[in-house]
Every structure is written in structure tokens, then in C-alpha cells.
């Protein structure tokens, strides 16, 4: 006798959730892969680039922690995306943040069946932007795509925090220096300290000690940078320029003792 339709649906959902949970539990292995080459120019990613496309399967979501979000990601011709250049150490990256640039998350999603990719996101009420980027083996370069979610509830946008050069990341003090600017030689440095002592046991993630993402509030333009140099801290150096003067949000990810850390800054670019 065939099982009831509701039971089949429940078991299918359980399998999906288990798959995502298993993936997030093994994600640290992917973090040790070699560093891919990312686009060094700021762009506001569209939902379609050279035949590659992304859309949210359910663009309306409920708020909550570990919300299962499904994306449909297709290659040219509507085909299944199956040719990520993993030989270059590349995996799918997913960046999510609310319209007021709060709630920033940077994770590696899981590929499901067909065109489906899955991620567990912490969502609060309001509009959300989801950016994915990956290295296309066919094109030999990175593709960045974006789609939007609307999370139900009382959306109360937060103002952009004032510019500052220091942030607390899970008990660590992260200090920014250097000069994020429009100049080609623009560089930013963050230094990580624990109770006043330099942290020298940072761990590589995708071959780099740290990742920096710059978001332009005006149009949600996006720039991804890898830290340069060798060693294990306490400094993370990033080379990359922005196109215009103005306010930007800078998000810096790094790992220590297998734990992720995130530092956030508002940066005023004056030259």
C-alpha cells in the first residue's frame, strides 16, 4: 500500500533539511580549498549575466533563524549549473543582507536536485538581497548574480552606523587602518587582538586568511577581496579600490579555532 501523500511530503522535507544540516556541518572542509580569483571591480549584480540566472523560488519568507531558502540557479539555456571551476578552488558563495545592510551573512550553499541550491539563513522582517558568485569554468571568470527576498513582519530599517575603525567580533577586537579609496593602490588592513594581545592563530578560509566584502549603500554595489600576504595574523591586508567617494559598509570574515568571526565597519571614502 502506498504511503499517504502528506507523509511523503513530510519525509521529502525532512530529507532536504537533513541534507542542508549535514552540509553546514561539513562546510569547514571546503574552507581549506585554494583561493579562487575574484572580480576586483565593484558591481551591482543583476539577476542574469551571459545566460546565467538566479531567482528565489519563494521570494516571500517568514522571519526566523535557520530559515531554509531555495534558489533556482541556471546556466545558459536554462540548464543545470554543473560546471563550477572547482579545480581553481572555487565553490558557490552566498552573501545575504537586509536592505539597511544589517544581518550580513557569508556562507557556502548546497546544491540540491536540478537547478536548486539551498541555504539556511537568519532572516528578520524587511527586504533582503541575496548575492551568489562562482567561477564559471566555461567562461573562465567569476559570475555574480543577485535576487531579492521580502521577509514578512514589522520592518524598521536601521540607520547606517557612523564611520569607525574598530569593532568587536565575538570578544576579539578588530581594528581597521589603511586607506580604502578610489585610487588603484587602495588598501585596507585589519588587525585582530584578543584582550590586547595580537592574534596569531588565524586559519585560512578558501586559501586566504580573510575575506572582505564592500557594499555601496546607494545601489548595493558589491566588491569581494581576499587578504594578501602570508602567516596567521594578526594583520589581514586587502587590496581593492571603490569607484566613487562616499559611505561604504565593509564586512571582514575570518576564522580562528574553527569558528567564524565577522567584523563590520562603515567607511567614509574621501578621495
C-alpha positions, 0 to 999 in steps of 0.5 A, spaced: 500 500 500 502 506 498 504 511 503 499 517 504 501 523 500 502 528 506 507 523 509 511 523 503 511 530 503 513 530 510 519 525 509 521 529 502 522 535 507 525 532 512 530 529 507 532 536 504 533 539 511 537 533 513 541 534 507 542 542 508 544 540 516 549 535 514 552 540 509 553 546 514 556 541 518 561 539 513 562 546 510 569 547 514 572 542 509 571 546 503 574 552 507 581 549 506 580 549 498 585 554 494 583 561 493 579 562 487 580 569 483 575 574 484 572 580 480 576 586 483 571 591 480 565 593 484 558 591 481 551 591 482 549 584 480 543 583 476 539 577 476 542 574 469 549 575 466 551 571 459 545 566 460 546 565 467 540 566 472 538 566 479 531 567 482 528 565 489 523 560 488 519 563 494 521 570 494 516 571 500 519 568 507 517 568 514 522 571 519 526 566 523 533 563 524 535 557 520 530 559 515 531 554 509 531 558 502 531 555 495 534 558 489 533 556 482 540 557 479 541 556 471 546 556 466 545 558 459 539 555 456 536 554 462 540 548 464 543 545 470 549 549 473 554 543 473 560 546 471 563 550 477 571 551 476 572 547 482 579 545 480 581 553 481 578 552 488 572 555 487 565 553 490 558 557 490 558 563 495 552 566 498 552 573 501 545 575 504 543 582 507 537 586 509 536 592 505 539 597 511 545 592 510 544 589 517 544 581 518 550 580 513 551 573 512 557 569 508 556 562 507 557 556 502 550 553 499 548 546 497 546 544 491 540 540 491 536 536 485 536 540 478 537 547 478 536 548 486 541 550 491 539 551 498 541 555 504 539 556 511 539 563 513 537 568 519 532 572 516 528 578 520 522 582 517 524 587 511 527 586 504 533 582 503 538 581 497 541 575 496 548 575 492 551 568 489 558 568 485 562 562 482 567 561 477 564 559 471 569 554 468 566 555 461 567 562 461 573 562 465 571 568 470 567 569 476 559 570 475 555 574 480 548 574 480 543 577 485 535 576 487 531 579 492 527 576 498 521 580 502 521 577 509 514 578 512 513 582 519 514 589 522 520 592 518 524 598 521 530 599 517 536 601 521 540 607 520 547 606 517 552 606 523 557 612 523 564 611 520 569 607 525 575 603 525 574 598 530 569 593 532 568 587 536 567 580 533 565 575 538 570 578 544 576 579 539 577 586 537 578 588 530 581 594 528 581 597 521 587 602 518 589 603 511 586 607 506 580 604 502 579 609 496 578 610 489 585 610 487 588 603 484 593 602 490 587 602 495 588 598 501 585 596 507 588 592 513 585 589 519 588 587 525 585 582 530 587 582 538 584 578 543 584 582 550 590 586 547 594 581 545 595 580 537 592 574 534 596 569 531 592 563 530 588 565 524 586 559 519 585 560 512 578 560 509 578 558 501 586 559 501 586 566 504 586 568 511 580 573 510 575 575 506 572 582 505 566 584 502 564 592 500 557 594 499 555 601 496 549 603 500 546 607 494 545 601 489 548 595 493 554 595 489 558 589 491 566 588 491 569 581 494 577 581 496 581 576 499 587 578 504 594 578 501 600 576 504 602 570 508 602 567 516 596 567 521 595 574 523 594 578 526 594 583 520 589 581 514 591 586 508 586 587 502 587 590 496 581 593 492 579 600 490 571 603 490 569 607 484 566 613 487 567 617 494 562 616 499 559 611 505 561 604 504 559 598 509 565 593 509 564 586 512 571 582 514 570 574 515 575 570 518 576 564 522 580 562 528 579 555 532 574 553 527 569 558 528 567 564 524 568 571 526 565 577 522 567 584 523 563 590 520 565 597 519 562 603 515 567 607 511 567 614 509 571 614 502 574 621 501 578 621 495 
